[in-house]
Amino acid sequence: MEFLNRKFIRPRDLNYRDTLFGGRLLRWIDEECTVFVVSKFKLRDIATKIIGEIDFVKPAYKTDVIEFGFEVTKIGKTSLVLKSCVRNFFTKDNIIVVDKIVMVCVDANNNSVPHGISED
């Protein structure tokens, strides 16, 4: 799994329990997954189709630094399936694991189209 980007947890990112708000973390995962796919495969028109089972393993707290990891688990004709793990940068403890994120290449009308990537 490639861990490429990091974020510093700030007070505005916290929920009422003073831990990282899950919705904010899911937004970041979606954004970082898109950046990962665009950067790695040079695809500009990609959209998130499915975010599968989400396992919130441990909380993150103010001043923690988290890092985002992604790996491609399957390449389809129009889609890429990825796995994601967000962990604490210092302790390497998992914060969240997402087993399945499906990204689809789309045209101007949001119809899925072949991306031209081979599994080589």
C-alpha positions as CSV (number, residue, x, y, z in Angstrom):
1,M,0.0,0.0,0.0
2,E,1.3,3.4,-0.9
3,F,1.0,6.1,1.8
4,L,1.4,9.4,0.0
5,N,-0.4,12.3,1.7
6,R,-0.7,13.5,5.3
7,K,-3.0,15.8,7.2
8,F,-2.7,17.5,10.5
9,I,-5.9,17.2,12.7
10,R,-7.1,20.6,13.7
11,P,-9.9,21.7,16.1
12,R,-12.3,22.3,13.2
13,D,-11.9,18.6,12.2
14,L,-13.2,17.3,15.5
15,N,-16.7,16.0,16.6
16,Y,-18.4,16.6,19.9
17,R,-16.2,13.9,21.5
18,D,-13.1,15.8,20.5
19,T,-12.0,13.1,18.0
20,L,-11.8,13.3,14.3
21,F,-15.2,13.6,12.7
22,G,-15.9,10.5,10.6
23,G,-17.7,12.5,7.9
24,R,-14.6,14.7,7.4
25,L,-12.4,11.7,7.2
26,L,-14.6,10.0,4.6
27,R,-14.5,13.3,2.6
28,W,-10.7,13.3,2.7
29,I,-10.5,9.6,1.7
30,D,-12.7,10.4,-1.3
31,E,-10.6,13.4,-2.3
32,E,-7.3,11.6,-1.7
33,C,-8.4,8.5,-3.6
34,T,-9.3,10.7,-6.6
35,V,-5.9,12.4,-6.4
36,F,-4.2,9.0,-6.2
37,V,-6.0,7.7,-9.3
38,V,-5.5,10.9,-11.3
39,S,-1.8,11.0,-10.4
40,K,-1.0,7.4,-10.9
41,F,-3.0,6.7,-14.1
42,K,-3.3,10.2,-15.6
43,L,-7.2,9.9,-15.7
44,R,-8.9,13.3,-15.5
45,D,-12.6,12.3,-15.6
46,I,-13.0,9.9,-12.8
47,A,-15.9,9.6,-10.3
48,T,-16.4,7.6,-7.1
49,K,-19.1,5.0,-7.6
50,I,-18.9,2.8,-4.5
51,I,-17.4,3.1,-1.1
52,G,-17.8,-0.3,0.6
53,E,-17.5,-1.4,4.2
54,I,-15.9,1.1,6.4
55,D,-14.1,0.0,9.6
56,F,-13.4,2.8,12.1
57,V,-10.6,1.1,14.0
58,K,-9.3,3.8,16.3
59,P,-10.0,7.5,16.9
60,A,-7.7,10.3,15.8
61,Y,-7.2,13.4,18.0
62,K,-6.3,17.1,17.7
63,T,-2.7,17.5,16.7
64,D,-2.4,13.9,15.3
65,V,-0.9,13.6,11.9
66,I,-2.7,11.0,9.7
67,E,-1.6,9.5,6.4
68,F,-3.6,8.1,3.6
69,G,-2.8,4.8,1.9
70,F,-4.2,3.3,-1.2
71,E,-3.7,0.2,-3.3
72,V,-5.4,-0.9,-6.5
73,T,-6.9,-4.3,-6.0
74,K,-8.6,-4.8,-9.4
75,I,-8.7,-3.1,-12.8
76,G,-11.9,-3.4,-14.8
77,K,-12.7,-2.0,-18.2
78,T,-14.2,1.3,-17.0
79,S,-13.3,1.0,-13.3
80,L,-10.6,0.7,-10.7
81,V,-11.1,-0.9,-7.4
82,L,-9.0,0.3,-4.5
83,K,-8.4,-0.4,-0.8
84,S,-7.7,2.4,1.6
85,C,-6.1,2.6,5.0
86,V,-5.7,5.8,7.0
87,R,-3.2,5.5,9.9
88,N,-1.5,7.6,12.5
89,F,1.7,8.8,11.0
90,F,3.7,8.4,14.2
91,T,2.3,5.2,15.7
92,K,1.3,3.5,12.4
93,D,-2.0,2.5,14.2
94,N,-4.9,2.1,11.7
95,I,-7.6,4.7,12.2
96,I,-9.9,3.5,9.4
97,V,-9.9,0.8,6.8
98,V,-12.0,0.8,3.6
99,D,-12.0,-2.5,1.8
100,K,-13.5,-1.3,-1.4
101,I,-13.6,1.9,-3.3
102,V,-14.8,1.8,-6.9
103,M,-13.7,4.6,-9.1
104,V,-15.2,4.8,-12.6
105,C,-13.9,6.7,-15.7
106,V,-16.8,8.9,-17.1
107,D,-17.5,11.0,-20.1
108,A,-19.1,14.5,-20.2
109,N,-22.5,13.0,-19.6
110,N,-21.4,11.0,-16.6
111,N,-21.6,7.7,-18.5
112,S,-18.9,5.1,-17.7
113,V,-16.3,4.8,-20.5
114,P,-13.2,2.6,-20.9
115,H,-10.1,4.0,-19.3
116,G,-7.6,2.1,-21.4
117,I,-5.5,0.9,-18.5
118,S,-4.2,-2.7,-18.6
119,E,-3.4,-4.9,-15.6
120,D,0.2,-5.3,-16.5
